[in-house]
Amino acid sequence: MSAISLGQAIVLGIVEGVTEFLPISSTGHLKITEGIMGIPVDDASVVGFTAVIQVGAIAAVLVYFAKDIGRIVTAWTRGLRNPEERYHHDYKFAWWVVYATIPIVLVGLAAKPLIDGPLASLWVVAGSLIAGSAVMYAADRVGRHKRGEDDTDLTDTMLVGCSQILALLFPGFSRSGATISTGLLRDLDRVAATRLSFFLGIPALTGAGLYELKDALGSGAGAAPLVAGTLVSFAVAYASIAWLLKYVARHTFNAFVVYRLVIGVLLLGLLGTGALSA
């Protein structure tokens, strides 16, 4: 028997698609949803399943930003052949994304037993939701929002890329929340910080999904639930990306901060009363 049924996979695909790129923690919401449905959050196949369906959300980013990605890849390939093209911001940005992905890969491999074990707890999720909301609130207030996407540099990209480690180690902190907050602290405007978060998520999350695929299938996660969850997460994530970019162009992140606090406190209450198992 698969640890996750087809119906549960569809529900988790929806949750993944809605929350992957909103700064509210997809991992946290997935673990909460799994807990409510009675799915063991630290089961190997469940951990693998959640990583694999993230690929559906990443595919949505690839489709949504296809023109931007094509432009960056073209600049990169031209720069490899022609040194005169290496001054171009897109060429340099392509390398920066590669450099900024290395730290999370190294930490992910080294800390995998902790990530899949003790840190895969709803207590950690609750605390991280609350802590991450405080960081986001401060970043949105302190950041001057004066730098656009073309102003990003290697330091911005490295710091934002390294901030993904917070979400890797502390599910509930939110990868997008951590990266956007770091971008805001670097004085990027809200749209630039959000777009940078998207681009840096592509290699990190795709790599995680592919790395977990073998374990997900080999540990009891059926192929049908995996396919269904991934397809659903793709469709929902595409709509979520379009909505978020329009939203942050006109609003602060206050609504996300409040939501995270409410969910975090509610989760602490459910865990503390024994209504939900960690």
C-alpha positions as a printed Julia matrix, in Angstrom:
278×3 Matrix{Float64}:
  0.0    0.0     0.0
  1.18   3.52   -0.82
  1.67   5.78    2.18
 -0.34   8.41    0.25
 -3.59   7.74   -1.59
 -4.59   9.36   -4.89
 -7.08  11.65   -3.16
 -4.54  12.71   -0.55
 -2.01  13.34   -3.32
 -4.39  15.73   -5.07
 -5.01  17.63   -1.83
 -1.27  17.86   -1.15
 -0.69  18.97   -4.75
 -3.12  21.83   -4.25
 -1.45  22.83   -0.98
  1.99  22.66   -2.6
  0.92  24.73   -5.59
 -0.72  27.43   -3.48
  2.04  27.73   -0.88
  5.36  26.99   -2.65
  5.99  30.56   -3.76
  3.9   32.45   -1.24
  6.02  33.4     1.79
  4.03  31.17    4.14
  6.01  27.9     3.95
  4.93  25.12    1.61
  6.79  22.52    3.7
  5.06  23.7     6.84
  1.62  23.61    5.25
  2.28  20.21    3.71
  3.32  18.79    7.08
  0.27  20.33    8.76
 -2.0   18.89    6.06
 -0.33  15.5     6.33
 -0.79  15.57   10.1
 -4.49  16.41    9.76
 -4.96  13.56    7.26
 -3.1   11.14    9.52
 -0.12  10.76    7.19
  3.19  10.19    9.06
  5.21  13.32    8.33
  8.58  11.61    8.93
  7.87   8.55    6.75
 10.55   8.2     4.03
  8.05   7.93    1.18
  6.11  10.94    2.46
  9.26  13.07    2.7
 10.18  11.97   -0.82
  6.67  12.62   -2.12
  6.64  16.21   -0.9
 10.03  16.86   -2.55
  8.94  15.35   -5.86
  5.67  17.29   -6.2
  7.72  20.46   -5.73
  9.04  19.75   -9.24
  5.54  20.47  -10.54
  5.66  23.9    -8.92
  9.16  24.49  -10.32
  7.93  23.51  -13.78
  5.33  26.27  -13.41
  8.17  28.76  -12.79
 10.01  27.51  -15.87
  6.92  28.01  -18.02
  5.96  31.36  -16.49
  9.47  32.81  -16.8
 10.38  31.01  -20.04
 11.3   34.23  -21.86
 13.47  35.49  -19.0
 15.18  32.12  -18.6
 15.76  31.91  -22.35
 17.33  35.38  -22.34
 19.62  34.5   -19.41
 20.68  31.15  -20.89
 21.35  32.79  -24.27
 23.52  35.45  -22.63
 25.37  32.75  -20.7
 26.12  30.62  -23.78
 27.26  33.69  -25.72
 29.55  34.65  -22.87
 31.12  31.2   -22.83
 32.07  31.6   -26.49
 32.83  35.3   -26.59
 34.69  37.08  -23.75
 33.29  40.42  -24.91
 29.78  39.25  -23.97
 30.74  38.56  -20.35
 30.04  42.11  -19.24
 26.33  41.48  -19.73
 24.32  41.34  -16.5
 22.41  38.23  -17.61
 25.65  36.32  -18.2
 26.94  37.19  -14.74
 23.55  36.47  -13.16
 23.54  32.93  -14.57
 26.83  32.2   -12.81
 25.65  33.89   -9.62
 22.66  31.53   -9.45
 25.04  28.57   -9.78
 27.31  29.89   -7.02
 24.37  30.72   -4.75
 22.96  27.19   -5.08
 26.14  25.43   -3.88
 25.7   26.22   -0.15
 22.19  24.78    0.1
 23.27  21.64   -1.79
 26.17  21.05    0.62
 24.05  21.67    3.71
 21.19  19.57    2.34
 23.44  16.56    1.81
 25.25  16.95    5.13
 22.14  17.55    7.25
 19.75  15.13    5.52
 19.4   12.83    8.57
 18.37  15.81   10.7
 16.07  17.25    8.03
 14.27  13.93    7.54
 14.27  13.12   11.26
 14.2   15.43   14.31
 13.58  18.59   12.28
 10.59  17.02   10.51
  8.35  17.93   13.42
  5.26  20.1    13.62
  6.75  21.75   16.72
  9.58  22.98   14.52
  7.06  24.1    11.89
  5.07  26.13   14.42
  8.12  27.87   15.85
  9.56  28.56   12.4
  6.29  30.04   11.13
  6.3   32.54   13.98
 10.02  33.33   13.78
  9.87  33.73   10.01
  6.95  36.14   10.26
  8.99  38.39   12.58
 11.9   38.38   10.12
  9.62  39.24    7.21
  7.9   42.05    9.09
 11.25  43.59   10.04
 12.68  43.2     6.52
  9.68  44.88    4.91
 10.0   47.78    7.35
 13.79  48.19    7.28
 14.3   47.66    3.55
 14.24  50.83    1.46
 12.8   49.16   -1.68
 14.95  51.35   -3.94
 16.82  48.78   -6.06
 15.37  46.98   -9.05
 16.14  43.63  -10.65
 18.9   45.07  -12.87
 20.67  46.35   -9.75
 21.2   42.91   -8.23
 24.8   41.81   -7.78
 26.78  38.77   -6.62
 26.44  39.7    -2.94
 22.66  39.95   -3.24
 22.43  36.61   -4.99
 24.75  34.79   -2.59
 23.01  36.1     0.53
 19.56  35.32   -0.84
 20.72  31.88   -1.98
 22.24  31.07    1.42
 19.05  32.16    3.18
 17.33  29.13    1.65
 19.22  27.06    4.22
 16.95  28.45    6.95
 13.91  26.92    5.3
 15.78  23.68    4.62
 16.68  23.2     8.27
 13.54  24.71    9.8
 10.39  23.71    7.88
  7.87  26.46    8.42
 10.39  29.28    8.0
  9.55  29.31    4.27
 12.09  29.28    1.46
 10.34  32.09   -0.37
  9.85  33.97    2.9
 13.54  33.71    3.78
 14.76  34.67    0.31
 12.32  37.54   -0.15
 13.12  38.89    3.31
 16.84  38.78    2.55
 16.25  40.58   -0.73
 14.27  43.27    1.07
 17.06  43.7     3.63
 19.37  44.29    0.66
 17.04  47.18   -0.32
 15.56  45.42   -3.36
 12.01  46.44   -4.15
  9.29  43.88   -3.46
  8.93  42.7    -7.07
 12.71  42.37   -7.58
 13.09  40.44   -4.32
 10.23  38.13   -5.27
 11.54  37.46   -8.79
 15.03  36.74   -7.42
 13.44  34.26   -5.02
 11.81  32.49   -7.97
 15.02  32.21  -10.0
 17.05  30.88   -7.07
 14.36  28.33   -6.27
 14.6   26.66   -9.68
 17.9   24.72   -9.25
 17.51  24.1    -5.51
 13.99  22.68   -5.59
 14.46  20.8    -8.87
 17.57  19.14   -7.48
 15.77  18.21   -4.26
 12.89  16.63   -6.16
 15.11  14.6    -8.46
 17.3   13.51   -5.53
 14.28  12.26   -3.6
 12.55  10.56   -6.55
 14.23   7.17   -6.08
 13.5    7.08   -2.35
  9.94   8.25   -2.89
  9.16   5.41   -5.3
 11.22   2.82   -3.46
  9.7    3.52   -0.06
  6.05   3.05   -0.97
  4.88   6.24   -2.64
  2.92   5.02   -5.68
  3.56   6.36   -9.17
 -0.08   7.44   -9.68
 -0.2    9.66   -6.55
  3.17  11.14   -7.48
  2.04  12.02  -11.0
 -1.31  13.4    -9.84
  0.22  15.5    -7.07
  2.87  16.88   -9.4
  0.41  17.84  -12.16
 -1.96  19.51   -9.71
  0.88  21.43   -8.05
  2.0   22.66  -11.5
 -1.41  24.07  -12.44
 -2.07  25.68   -9.06
  1.48  27.05   -8.73
  1.28  28.78  -12.12
 -1.81  30.69  -11.01
 -0.18  31.43   -7.65
  2.94  32.93   -9.28
  0.9   35.25  -11.49
 -1.18  36.4    -8.52
  1.8   36.98   -6.2
  3.74  39.18   -8.63
  0.69  41.39   -9.14
  0.02  41.5    -5.4
  3.53  42.52   -4.27
  3.65  45.29   -6.86
  0.93  47.13   -4.89
  0.95  45.75   -1.33
  3.23  45.11    1.64
  3.79  41.64    3.1
  1.68  42.39    6.19
 -1.09  39.98    5.22
  1.38  37.11    5.01
  2.95  38.08    8.34
 -0.42  38.02   10.1
 -1.43  34.75    8.44
  1.81  33.04    9.47
  1.4   34.21   13.06
 -2.18  32.95   13.25
 -1.3   29.54   11.77
  1.78  29.21   13.98
 -0.09  30.03   17.2
 -3.01  27.8    16.22
 -0.63  24.94   15.49
  1.08  25.37   18.86
 -2.33  25.17   20.52
 -3.3   22.0    18.66
  0.01  20.35   19.51
 -0.06  21.49   23.1
 -3.55  20.11   23.69
 -2.78  16.84   21.95
 -5.37  17.46   19.24
 -2.62  17.03   16.65
  0.42  14.77   16.77
  3.84  16.27   16.05
